[in-house]
Amino acid sequence: MITDYFKGPLVLISRLILGSVFIYASFDKIVNPGDFAKIVGNYHVLPFGIENLLAIILPWVEFIAGVCLIVGVMVDGATILVILMNIVFIFAITQALARGISVECGCFSVASDTGSAIGVKTILRDIGYLFLAYIVYYRKDHKVEYFPKSV
C-alpha cells in the first residue's frame, strides 16, 4: 500500500511545508482583518456578519494549525484542520470560478496590489496541500512529535 512509504523525512518535510505555508498565509490576514473580510465577501457565499467573524477567526486557526504541525504538537488535529480548510478553500474557489466571479485569492496577502487572482493554479496548489496533509495524517511513524495518536 502507498501509505507504507509515509514515514521518516517525507512526513517531517510535509509537516514543515504545510506548517510554514499556513503560518505565512495567516500573518497578513491577522494584521488586516477588515481587508480580509472584504476579500471573503467578494466570494459571495457567506452573509455579511459571518464574513467578519470568519475574517477574525480563520487566520488564527491557520496560524495555530501551522505552529502545531511545525512543533509536532497535536499533529492529527492540526492535519484535520488543514484538510478541512483546504476543502473549503477549493470549494470556494471552484464556485467563484464556475459563477464567473473574478476575485483576488486572499490566500497569502490581502493587499489588492499584491494579491493574485483565483484560477485553476490556485485549485491545483490547494490539492497539493491536501496531498501533503494526507501524507502527514496517514504517517507510519511519529518522530519529532508530542501527543501522537495511539497506534
N, C-alpha and C positions, 0 to 999 in steps of 0.2 A: 504494500500500500504506500501511496505517496507520502503520507504523514509520518512514515518511519524515518524520513530524512529531516524532519523538523526538530533538529537538536543542535547543540553546540553554537558555533559562531553565527550560523544562519538566523537563529532565534534572537540572539543578542543584537545583531546588526538590524534586524527587522524592528525590534523594540526601540532601538536608538533612533532609527529613521522616523518611525511613527511618532515617538515622543517629541523629537525635535520639531517635526512638521507641525504638530498640534500646539506646542508651546509657541512657536514662531507665529502661527496663524492667530493666536489669541491676543498677542500684545497690542496691536493697533485697535482691535475691537474693544479691548478693556479700557484703553485710553479715550476712545471716541465712541461711546455707546449710542449717541444721538445719530451720528453718521451711519453707524451700522444698522440702526433701526430703519433709516431711510432706504438702505440697500435691501433689507429684508422686506420692506413694504413694496419695493419695485417688483418683487416676485409675484405679488397679488395672490397669496394663498392664505394669509392669516389676517384676522381682524386687527384694527389699529392698536388696541390695548395689549394684545398678545405679542405684537411685533416689538413693542417697547420692552416687555418682560423678557422675551427671548433675547433681545439685544443686550440685556444686562446679565442674564444667566448663562447663555451658551458660551461666551468667551471664557468664563471661569471654569465651566465644565471641560472645555478643550484644554485649558491650562492644567487643571488638576489631573486629568487623564494622561496628559503628556508627561507630567512630572512623575506620576506613578509608574509609567512604562519605563522611563529612564532609570529611576531609582530602584525599581524592582519591587515595589510595594503594591499589593493587591492587583497584580498584573491581569488576572482574569477579569475582574470587574472593569478595569480600565480598558481592556481589549473589547469587552462587550459594549461599553460606551462608544468607543471608536467605531465599531461596526455599525451600531445604531445611527450614529451621527452621519457616517458615510452613506448609509442607505437613504437617510432623509435628504442629504445633500444631492445625491444622484437623482432622487425623485423630484426635488425642487427644480434642479437644472433642466431635467428632461421635460417637465411640464411647461416650464417657461419657453424652452425651445419649440415644443410642439404647438404652443399657442402663439408663437411668433413674437414673443416679448424679448426685446434687446435690453439686456441689463448687465451691469458690472457684477462680477462674481462676488466680491466681498470676501473672498477666501483668505487672502493674506494682507490686504490693505483696504481700508475703507475710503481712502482719498480718491476722488474721482479722476485725478490726473495720473495716478499710478496703478489703478485697478485694471484688471483685464476682463474683457467681455467673455461671457459664458459661451461654450461650444462643445463640440464632440471631444476635443482635447481635455476639457475640464472633466467630463464624464469618465474618460479613459484613465485620467490621473486618479480620480477617486476610486475607480475599480482596482487600480494598482494598490492603493492604500488598503482596500478591502482584502486583497490577496496577502499583503503583509500582515494584516490583523489575523487572517486565517492561519498563517504560519505561527504566529505568537500563541493563538488560542489553542491550537492542536499540537503544541510542542511536546516533545518526549522527555525532556529534562527540565529541571527548574534551577539552573545555575544562576547565580548572581540575582536572586530574588528572595523577598521576605514574604511570609504568609502565602506560600503556594497552595494551590488546590490539592486536596488529598487525592492520591493516586489510587 
